[in-house]
Amino acid sequence: MSTTPTDKSKSTTKPKSPPKPEDRPFSEFIDTLFLPAVEKQLAKNGITADRLERIHGERPVVGGDCPMVVGDLPGDRRFWLCFATDDINSAKVITLADPGSNPTLLESFLIDEKRISLPLLVSRLLQRLNGQKWLGVN
């Protein structure tokens, strides 16, 4: 008489899904996901940034050291997206400078969002730049 063994080693749990992009370490998220996504969206608007990078430095206008994304766009237009900490969900401010001027105002950025996602962060940055009429004809 032959018996068929039952395979109880099979797990009924779902396989682990890969971590969400937003769960990656801050520097990895910014460098490998956010900056390329912003570059791609700018290119769709016919813009190539002169500079687009993550740095840790002096926050414009009010001072204080913080992680930030700095962007220099054609026509000497500049922006700084500053994070309170090395966490995309931390408080954020943005400041902009038109050609020949220095930034003078910090604006809260995405203050009502509980969870930040890559598409949200990219779209709202581009929306803000477009509000300055930096992305073409409005």
C-alpha positions as CSV (number, residue, x, y, z in Angstrom):
1,M,0.0,0.0,0.0
2,S,1.4,3.3,-1.0
3,T,0.8,6.5,0.9
4,T,1.0,9.9,-0.6
5,P,2.7,12.2,1.9
6,T,1.0,15.5,2.4
7,D,3.2,18.5,1.9
8,K,2.7,20.7,4.9
9,S,5.8,22.7,4.2
10,K,4.0,25.0,1.8
11,S,3.2,28.3,3.3
12,T,-0.2,29.8,3.0
13,T,1.2,33.3,3.5
14,K,1.6,35.7,0.6
15,P,5.1,36.2,-0.8
16,K,6.6,39.4,0.5
17,S,6.1,42.3,-1.8
18,P,9.0,44.6,-2.6
19,P,9.2,47.6,-0.4
20,K,7.4,50.8,-1.6
21,P,9.8,53.3,-3.2
22,E,8.9,55.7,-0.4
23,D,10.2,53.3,2.2
24,R,13.8,53.4,0.8
25,P,16.4,55.4,2.7
26,F,16.1,59.2,2.1
27,S,19.3,59.6,0.0
28,E,18.5,56.5,-2.1
29,F,14.9,57.7,-2.7
30,I,16.0,61.2,-3.7
31,D,19.1,60.2,-5.8
32,T,17.7,57.1,-7.7
33,L,14.0,57.9,-7.9
34,F,13.0,61.5,-7.3
35,L,15.7,63.3,-9.2
36,P,15.4,61.2,-12.3
37,A,11.6,61.5,-12.2
38,V,11.9,65.3,-12.0
39,E,14.4,65.4,-14.8
40,K,12.0,63.3,-16.9
41,Q,9.1,65.7,-16.2
42,L,11.2,68.7,-16.9
43,A,12.3,67.2,-20.2
44,K,8.6,66.7,-21.2
45,N,8.4,70.5,-20.9
46,G,11.5,71.0,-23.0
47,I,13.7,71.9,-20.0
48,T,17.1,70.5,-19.0
49,A,18.1,71.5,-15.5
50,D,21.6,73.1,-15.2
51,R,21.8,71.6,-11.8
52,L,19.5,69.2,-9.9
53,E,21.0,67.5,-6.9
54,R,20.5,66.5,-3.3
55,I,22.7,68.3,-0.8
56,H,22.9,68.9,2.9
57,G,23.5,72.6,3.5
58,E,22.3,76.0,4.7
59,R,18.5,76.5,4.3
60,P,17.9,79.7,2.2
61,V,16.3,82.7,3.8
62,V,16.2,81.6,7.5
63,G,19.4,79.5,7.8
64,G,19.9,76.3,9.6
65,D,21.4,73.1,8.2
66,C,19.0,70.7,6.4
67,P,18.8,68.1,3.6
68,M,17.5,69.6,0.4
69,V,17.1,69.3,-3.4
70,V,18.6,72.2,-5.3
71,G,17.6,73.0,-8.8
72,D,19.0,75.5,-11.2
73,L,16.9,75.9,-14.3
74,P,17.7,77.7,-17.6
75,G,17.4,81.5,-17.3
76,D,19.0,81.6,-13.9
77,R,15.9,80.4,-12.2
78,R,16.6,78.5,-8.9
79,F,14.6,76.5,-6.4
80,W,15.3,74.7,-3.1
81,L,13.1,72.0,-1.7
82,C,14.1,71.7,1.9
83,F,13.3,68.8,4.3
84,A,13.3,69.1,8.1
85,T,15.1,65.7,8.4
86,D,16.4,62.9,6.2
87,D,12.8,61.6,5.7
88,I,10.5,62.4,2.8
89,N,7.6,62.5,5.2
90,S,9.2,65.3,7.3
91,A,8.1,68.9,7.1
92,K,9.1,70.5,3.9
93,V,9.5,74.1,2.6
94,I,10.2,75.4,-0.9
95,T,11.8,78.7,-1.9
96,L,12.3,80.1,-5.4
97,A,14.5,82.8,-6.9
98,D,13.9,84.5,-10.3
99,P,16.9,85.6,-12.4
100,G,19.1,88.2,-10.6
101,S,17.4,87.8,-7.2
102,N,17.9,85.9,-4.0
103,P,15.2,83.8,-2.4
104,T,13.2,85.9,0.2
105,L,10.3,83.7,1.1
106,L,9.9,80.1,2.4
107,E,6.6,78.4,1.5
108,S,5.3,75.3,3.3
109,F,5.2,72.4,0.9
110,L,2.8,69.5,1.1
111,I,1.8,70.3,4.6
112,D,-1.6,68.5,4.5
113,E,-0.3,65.2,3.2
114,K,0.0,62.4,5.7
115,R,2.0,60.0,3.5
116,I,4.2,61.3,0.7
117,S,4.6,59.3,-2.5
118,L,7.0,59.7,-5.4
119,P,4.3,60.7,-7.9
120,L,2.9,63.2,-5.4
121,L,6.2,64.8,-4.6
122,V,7.2,65.1,-8.3
123,S,3.8,66.4,-9.4
124,R,3.5,69.1,-6.7
125,L,7.1,70.3,-7.3
126,L,6.3,70.6,-11.1
127,Q,3.0,72.2,-10.3
128,R,4.7,74.8,-8.1
129,L,7.4,75.5,-10.8
130,N,4.6,75.9,-13.4
131,G,2.9,78.4,-11.0
132,Q,6.0,80.5,-11.5
133,K,5.5,80.2,-15.2
134,W,8.9,78.4,-15.4
135,L,7.7,75.5,-17.4
136,G,6.6,77.2,-20.6
137,V,3.7,79.2,-21.8
138,N,0.8,79.3,-19.3
